[in-house]
Amino acid sequence: MDDLSAYTPVIDRFLNGTMPRLNHARHLDVANILIHLPHGRTLVHLGLMITAIRAGVPDKYSREITDGYLDQLDGTLPPLERFADILGERVS
């Protein structure tokens, strides 16, 4: 398994439903991180469900759509700079 410790704040924010600027591209970046973890696909689903529930739109989450995008991921870890708003000075 890759060393994903630099992404820990990103993972934590996603899984507690407080990821800022969560658009489609950022969803895919986070998913490309999570699929490197044990049960990564499940974690992606969980994070999206939590995000939708916290936003007051639980019906916006779709397992089928999410699975379709997960099947297309290549697993490339995104540059840490894409999460500078979360990582702050940790981005080199």
PEMO-V699515 format. One line per field, one symbol per residue. ss: DSSP state (a for helix, b for strand, c for the rest). burial: 1 if it has 9 or more other ideal C-beta (glycine too) atoms within 8 Angstrom, else 0. A space follows every 10 residues. Layout:
BEGIN
ss: ???
burial: ???
END
This chain:
BEGIN
ss: ccccaaaaaa aaaaaccccc cccaaaaaaa aaaaccccca aaaaaaaaaa aaaacccaaa ccaaaaaaaa aaccccccca aaaaaaaaaa cc
burial: 0001001011 1011101010 0000011111 1111111001 1011111111 1110000000 1000011011 0010001101 0011011000 10
END
